[in-house]
Each structure stands twice: as structure tokens, then as C-alpha cells.
Amino acid sequence: MKKTSTIVLLFLFLFRAHAQNESMMNLVTFDMRPVHFGFILGFNSLSFSAKLKPNDTILTAVPIPQSGFEIGITADLNLASHLNLRFIPGLSFGSRKVKFTVRQPDGTIETITKSAESTFLDFPLYLKYKTDRLTNFRAYALLGAQYSLDLASQSKKKEDKLDLLKINPHNINLLIGGGGEFYLRYFKFGIEIRMTYGLNDVITRRGTVFDKNMDYLKSKIFWIVFTFE
């Protein structure tokens, strides 16, 4: 809630600054560059999309979103006046949890929470479609794909800890999003919202009661990203 309020206040501040300088065009030739670079800082909410197989042991599997953050480098190729191709390799940190409701052999019901710490190398490649520039502001939409390598994956470790959720290190995701960018005096600042939806099952199949009763476990991540270009 605090993060959302901060984003809203920041938008209002930038719109007010934009209105006060409505007659002044900043960075007039910025969009004429064939290629430009920058960096990003962001916050994420990591979770899963989970589906169980029909079974009598694992009754529910409920993902619990966890917060993290991201840093990255922007490489932007200008394809047309309203279309850019962007590659933003980055490093993101966070954890994810799943709460399982388990029926034990004696009939009792137990709740077990498993977690997975993650450090991702992210390689998103996507198209950015922009509206016409309104003095010092543009809105845009994003669509593309992202490959992520989890450097902290526990999938190859042999020990089975009760609270450890073992997931595969390779993630392939669909990426969608949108945002707005402000042409300031010396640089372009943007605020965007991104969502990635996993296309592959990431749970490690080891024959445990948890993974053998899971139909799939796919990544689902929400980002609020600040861009500086």
C-alpha cells in the first residue's frame, strides 16, 4: 500500500511539473537516436501459479507473494517513430512461498509452508509501442518474452528439507506491461508496470508427496520499474 501511494504521488508531482512547463520541449532530439542506453531500478512481487492433480493427500497449494527488488541495464533500438525494441538484462532478488494443506496418513490435517529463495539473471526482450509525444510525456505498452536463470536454485541439492521448495533454474516467461515516460531537462524518466507469466513448469520432480501431486507450478511476477535513460 505504501509503495502504491508513493507511485501515485510521484506521478502527480511529475504531471504538475509537466503542466507548468507545457510550452517547453525537453530533449527534443532524444527519440531520433537509433540506439540509446540507460538503467532501471524496480520492486517486484514474486509468486507462482499452481495447480494440483486430483489426489487425497495434498488438499490445497496456495502461493504467497513475496517482495524483492531488481536492477538492470537498458539497451533500446529505435525501430520506428512509435516502436522500439528493448533488451534489459538485469539481476533480481526475492523469495517465493507456497502453503500446502496436507492430509496425514492418520487423517489429521497439517499446514506446511515451503519457500524458495531466488536470485535471477533476467534477459527480457520486448517491443515498446509508444503514443504520440505530448510535450514532455508519452505513454506506452510492452509485449515480449523473458528468460530467467535462477542462480540460487536448490534443484540439484540432494538433501530434502521440509521447508525447502526445490524449483528448476530455467524460467521462460511471457511479458506484458505499460507505463509513462517524462522528458526531463537532462534525462528521460519512466515509470512502468510489468507482469511476467511463466510458460514452463518449474517444480523439481523428485517423487516427493508435494511434487508428484502437483500438476504444474509456474512463475508469476509483478514489477514496478523506474527507468532512467
C-alpha positions as a Markdown table, in Angstrom:
| # | Residue | x | y | z |
|---|---|---|---|---|
| 1 | Met | 0.0 | 0.0 | 0.0 |
| 2 | Lys | 2.8 | 2.4 | 0.9 |
| 3 | Lys | 4.6 | 1.6 | -2.4 |
| 4 | Thr | 1.4 | 2.3 | -4.4 |
| 5 | Ser | 0.8 | 5.7 | -2.6 |
| 6 | Thr | 4.4 | 6.7 | -3.3 |
| 7 | Ile | 4.0 | 5.9 | -7.0 |
| 8 | Val | 0.7 | 7.9 | -7.2 |
| 9 | Leu | 2.4 | 10.9 | -5.5 |
| 10 | Leu | 5.3 | 10.7 | -7.8 |
| 11 | Phe | 3.1 | 10.7 | -10.9 |
| 12 | Leu | 1.2 | 13.7 | -9.6 |
| 13 | Phe | 4.4 | 15.6 | -9.0 |
| 14 | Leu | 5.7 | 14.8 | -12.5 |
| 15 | Phe | 2.4 | 15.7 | -14.1 |
| 16 | Arg | 2.4 | 19.0 | -12.2 |
| 17 | Ala | 5.9 | 19.7 | -13.4 |
| 18 | His | 4.8 | 18.8 | -16.9 |
| 19 | Ala | 1.9 | 21.2 | -16.8 |
| 20 | Gln | 4.0 | 24.0 | -15.5 |
| 21 | Asn | 6.5 | 23.6 | -18.4 |
| 22 | Glu | 3.9 | 22.8 | -21.1 |
| 23 | Ser | 5.4 | 25.2 | -23.5 |
| 24 | Met | 9.0 | 23.9 | -23.1 |
| 25 | Met | 10.1 | 20.8 | -25.0 |
| 26 | Asn | 12.9 | 18.9 | -23.3 |
| 27 | Leu | 15.3 | 16.5 | -25.1 |
| 28 | Val | 13.9 | 17.4 | -28.5 |
| 29 | Thr | 16.2 | 15.1 | -30.4 |
| 30 | Phe | 16.2 | 12.2 | -27.9 |
| 31 | Asp | 13.9 | 10.0 | -30.0 |
| 32 | Met | 15.9 | 10.5 | -33.1 |
| 33 | Arg | 18.8 | 8.4 | -31.8 |
| 34 | Pro | 18.9 | 4.9 | -33.4 |
| 35 | Val | 20.2 | 3.4 | -30.1 |
| 36 | His | 20.4 | 4.6 | -26.6 |
| 37 | Phe | 21.2 | 3.2 | -23.2 |
| 38 | Gly | 20.1 | 3.6 | -19.5 |
| 39 | Phe | 19.4 | 1.7 | -16.3 |
| 40 | Ile | 16.4 | 0.6 | -14.3 |
| 41 | Leu | 15.6 | 0.2 | -10.6 |
| 42 | Gly | 12.5 | -1.7 | -9.6 |
| 43 | Phe | 10.5 | -3.6 | -7.0 |
| 44 | Asn | 8.9 | -6.9 | -7.6 |
| 45 | Ser | 6.3 | -9.2 | -6.1 |
| 46 | Leu | 7.2 | -12.9 | -6.8 |
| 47 | Ser | 4.6 | -15.6 | -6.7 |
| 48 | Phe | 3.5 | -18.8 | -8.5 |
| 49 | Ser | 0.6 | -20.1 | -10.5 |
| 50 | Ala | -0.2 | -23.5 | -9.0 |
| 51 | Lys | -2.4 | -26.4 | -10.0 |
| 52 | Leu | -2.8 | -29.7 | -8.2 |
| 53 | Lys | -3.5 | -33.2 | -9.6 |
| 54 | Pro | -6.6 | -34.9 | -8.2 |
| 55 | Asn | -5.4 | -36.6 | -5.0 |
| 56 | Asp | -6.3 | -37.3 | -1.4 |
| 57 | Thr | -3.1 | -36.1 | 0.2 |
| 58 | Ile | -2.3 | -32.5 | -0.9 |
| 59 | Leu | -5.6 | -30.7 | -0.4 |
| 60 | Thr | -4.5 | -27.2 | -1.4 |
| 61 | Ala | -1.4 | -25.4 | -2.6 |
| 62 | Val | -1.7 | -21.6 | -2.1 |
| 63 | Pro | 1.2 | -19.3 | -3.4 |
| 64 | Ile | 2.1 | -16.5 | -1.0 |
| 65 | Pro | 3.6 | -13.4 | -2.9 |
| 66 | Gln | 6.9 | -12.1 | -1.5 |
| 67 | Ser | 8.6 | -8.7 | -2.2 |
| 68 | Gly | 12.0 | -8.2 | -3.8 |
| 69 | Phe | 13.9 | -5.7 | -6.0 |
| 70 | Glu | 15.6 | -5.5 | -9.4 |
| 71 | Ile | 18.5 | -3.6 | -11.1 |
| 72 | Gly | 19.3 | -3.7 | -14.8 |
| 73 | Ile | 20.8 | -2.0 | -17.8 |
| 74 | Thr | 18.7 | -0.7 | -20.7 |
| 75 | Ala | 19.5 | -1.1 | -24.4 |
| 76 | Asp | 16.9 | 0.5 | -26.7 |
| 77 | Leu | 16.8 | 0.2 | -30.5 |
| 78 | Asn | 14.5 | 2.7 | -32.4 |
| 79 | Leu | 12.6 | 0.7 | -35.0 |
| 80 | Ala | 10.0 | 3.4 | -36.0 |
| 81 | Ser | 8.6 | 6.6 | -34.6 |
| 82 | His | 6.3 | 4.7 | -32.3 |
| 83 | Leu | 8.0 | 1.4 | -31.9 |
| 84 | Asn | 11.2 | 0.4 | -30.1 |
| 85 | Leu | 12.9 | -3.0 | -29.4 |
| 86 | Arg | 14.3 | -3.2 | -25.8 |
| 87 | Phe | 16.7 | -5.6 | -24.2 |
| 88 | Ile | 17.1 | -5.1 | -20.4 |
| 89 | Pro | 19.4 | -7.6 | -18.8 |
| 90 | Gly | 19.1 | -7.4 | -15.0 |
| 91 | Leu | 19.5 | -9.0 | -11.7 |
| 92 | Ser | 16.5 | -9.5 | -9.4 |
| 93 | Phe | 16.2 | -10.8 | -5.8 |
| 94 | Gly | 13.4 | -12.3 | -3.8 |
| 95 | Ser | 11.7 | -15.3 | -2.4 |
| 96 | Arg | 8.5 | -17.3 | -3.0 |
| 97 | Lys | 6.4 | -19.4 | -0.7 |
| 98 | Val | 3.7 | -22.0 | -1.2 |
| 99 | Lys | 1.4 | -23.0 | 1.7 |
| 100 | Phe | 0.3 | -26.7 | 1.4 |
| 101 | Thr | -2.6 | -28.2 | 3.3 |
| 102 | Val | -1.7 | -31.9 | 3.8 |
| 103 | Arg | -3.8 | -34.9 | 5.0 |
| 104 | Gln | -1.5 | -37.1 | 7.0 |
| 105 | Pro | -1.8 | -41.0 | 7.0 |
| 106 | Asp | -3.7 | -40.8 | 10.3 |
| 107 | Gly | -6.3 | -38.5 | 8.9 |
| 108 | Thr | -5.1 | -35.3 | 10.6 |
| 109 | Ile | -4.7 | -32.1 | 8.5 |
| 110 | Glu | -1.4 | -30.2 | 8.6 |
| 111 | Thr | -0.3 | -26.9 | 7.0 |
| 112 | Ile | 3.3 | -26.9 | 5.6 |
| 113 | Thr | 4.8 | -23.8 | 4.1 |
| 114 | Lys | 7.7 | -24.2 | 1.7 |
| 115 | Ser | 9.9 | -21.4 | 0.4 |
| 116 | Ala | 12.3 | -20.8 | -2.5 |
| 117 | Glu | 15.0 | -18.1 | -2.3 |
| 118 | Ser | 15.8 | -16.8 | -5.8 |
| 119 | Thr | 18.4 | -14.6 | -7.4 |
| 120 | Phe | 17.5 | -14.2 | -11.1 |
| 121 | Leu | 19.6 | -13.2 | -14.1 |
| 122 | Asp | 16.8 | -11.8 | -16.3 |
| 123 | Phe | 17.0 | -11.4 | -20.0 |
| 124 | Pro | 13.8 | -9.7 | -21.2 |
| 125 | Leu | 13.4 | -8.8 | -24.9 |
| 126 | Tyr | 10.2 | -6.9 | -25.8 |
| 127 | Leu | 8.6 | -4.4 | -28.1 |
| 128 | Lys | 7.6 | -1.0 | -26.8 |
| 129 | Tyr | 4.7 | 0.8 | -28.6 |
| 130 | Lys | 4.5 | 4.5 | -27.8 |
| 131 | Thr | 1.8 | 7.1 | -28.2 |
| 132 | Asp | 2.4 | 10.5 | -29.7 |
| 133 | Arg | 4.6 | 12.7 | -27.5 |
| 134 | Leu | 2.5 | 15.2 | -25.5 |
| 135 | Thr | 5.1 | 18.0 | -24.9 |
| 136 | Asn | 7.3 | 16.1 | -22.3 |
| 137 | Phe | 5.2 | 13.0 | -21.8 |
| 138 | Arg | 4.5 | 9.7 | -23.6 |
| 139 | Ala | 2.5 | 6.6 | -22.6 |
| 140 | Tyr | 3.5 | 3.1 | -23.9 |
| 141 | Ala | 2.6 | -0.6 | -23.9 |
| 142 | Leu | 5.0 | -3.5 | -23.7 |
| 143 | Leu | 4.9 | -7.0 | -25.1 |
| 144 | Gly | 7.6 | -9.6 | -25.3 |
| 145 | Ala | 9.3 | -12.6 | -23.6 |
| 146 | Gln | 11.8 | -13.1 | -20.8 |
| 147 | Tyr | 14.3 | -15.9 | -20.0 |
| 148 | Ser | 15.4 | -16.0 | -16.3 |
| 149 | Leu | 18.1 | -18.1 | -14.8 |
| 150 | Asp | 17.8 | -18.7 | -11.0 |
| 151 | Leu | 21.3 | -18.6 | -9.6 |
| 152 | Ala | 20.0 | -19.6 | -6.2 |
| 153 | Ser | 18.1 | -22.7 | -7.3 |
| 154 | Gln | 18.2 | -25.6 | -4.9 |
| 155 | Ser | 17.1 | -28.2 | -7.5 |
| 156 | Lys | 20.4 | -30.1 | -7.6 |
| 157 | Lys | 20.9 | -30.4 | -3.8 |
| 158 | Lys | 20.2 | -33.9 | -2.5 |
| 159 | Glu | 19.0 | -33.0 | 1.0 |
| 160 | Asp | 15.2 | -32.7 | 1.4 |
| 161 | Lys | 14.4 | -30.0 | 4.0 |
| 162 | Leu | 10.7 | -29.8 | 5.0 |
| 163 | Asp | 10.5 | -26.1 | 4.4 |
| 164 | Leu | 12.5 | -26.0 | 1.1 |
| 165 | Leu | 10.7 | -25.8 | -2.2 |
| 166 | Lys | 13.0 | -27.0 | -5.0 |
| 167 | Ile | 12.5 | -25.4 | -8.3 |
| 168 | Asn | 14.2 | -25.6 | -11.7 |
| 169 | Pro | 16.6 | -22.7 | -12.5 |
| 170 | His | 15.3 | -22.1 | -16.0 |
| 171 | Asn | 12.2 | -19.9 | -16.5 |
| 172 | Ile | 10.6 | -18.8 | -19.8 |
| 173 | Asn | 8.0 | -16.1 | -19.4 |
| 174 | Leu | 5.5 | -14.0 | -21.4 |
| 175 | Leu | 6.0 | -10.3 | -20.5 |
| 176 | Ile | 3.3 | -7.6 | -20.8 |
| 177 | Gly | 3.1 | -4.2 | -19.3 |
| 178 | Gly | 2.8 | -0.5 | -19.8 |
| 179 | Gly | 3.8 | 2.9 | -18.4 |
| 180 | Gly | 4.6 | 6.5 | -18.9 |
| 181 | Glu | 7.8 | 8.4 | -19.5 |
| 182 | Phe | 8.7 | 12.0 | -18.8 |
| 183 | Tyr | 11.2 | 14.1 | -20.8 |
| 184 | Leu | 13.1 | 16.0 | -18.1 |
| 185 | Arg | 15.8 | 18.5 | -18.7 |
| 186 | Tyr | 18.8 | 16.2 | -18.7 |
| 187 | Phe | 17.3 | 12.7 | -19.0 |
| 188 | Lys | 14.2 | 10.7 | -19.6 |
| 189 | Phe | 12.5 | 9.2 | -16.6 |
| 190 | Gly | 9.8 | 6.4 | -16.8 |
| 191 | Ile | 7.5 | 4.5 | -14.5 |
| 192 | Glu | 6.2 | 1.2 | -15.8 |
| 193 | Ile | 4.3 | -1.8 | -14.6 |
| 194 | Arg | 5.3 | -5.2 | -15.9 |
| 195 | Met | 3.8 | -8.7 | -15.4 |
| 196 | Thr | 5.5 | -11.9 | -16.4 |
| 197 | Tyr | 3.7 | -15.2 | -16.6 |
| 198 | Gly | 5.7 | -18.5 | -16.7 |
| 199 | Leu | 5.2 | -20.8 | -19.7 |
| 200 | Asn | 7.1 | -23.8 | -18.2 |
| 201 | Asp | 6.7 | -25.9 | -15.1 |
| 202 | Val | 9.4 | -25.0 | -12.6 |
| 203 | Ile | 8.9 | -27.5 | -9.8 |
| 204 | Thr | 11.7 | -30.1 | -9.5 |
| 205 | Arg | 10.3 | -33.6 | -9.9 |
| 206 | Arg | 11.9 | -35.8 | -7.1 |
| 207 | Gly | 9.0 | -38.1 | -6.3 |
| 208 | Thr | 8.0 | -36.4 | -3.1 |
| 209 | Val | 4.4 | -36.2 | -1.9 |
| 210 | Phe | 4.5 | -32.5 | -2.9 |
| 211 | Asp | 5.8 | -32.5 | -6.4 |
| 212 | Lys | 4.2 | -35.8 | -7.6 |
| 213 | Asn | 0.7 | -34.4 | -6.7 |
| 214 | Met | 1.4 | -31.0 | -8.4 |
| 215 | Asp | 0.2 | -30.7 | -12.0 |
| 216 | Tyr | 2.3 | -27.6 | -12.5 |
| 217 | Leu | 4.0 | -24.7 | -10.7 |
| 218 | Lys | 4.7 | -21.7 | -12.9 |
| 219 | Ser | 6.3 | -18.4 | -12.1 |
| 220 | Lys | 4.2 | -15.2 | -11.8 |
| 221 | Ile | 5.9 | -11.9 | -11.1 |
| 222 | Phe | 4.7 | -8.3 | -10.9 |
| 223 | Trp | 7.1 | -5.4 | -11.2 |
| 224 | Ile | 7.0 | -1.6 | -10.6 |
| 225 | Val | 10.1 | -0.3 | -12.5 |
| 226 | Phe | 11.7 | 3.1 | -12.7 |
| 227 | Thr | 13.7 | 3.8 | -15.9 |
| 228 | Phe | 16.5 | 6.3 | -16.4 |
| 229 | Glu | 17.6 | 7.0 | -20.0 |
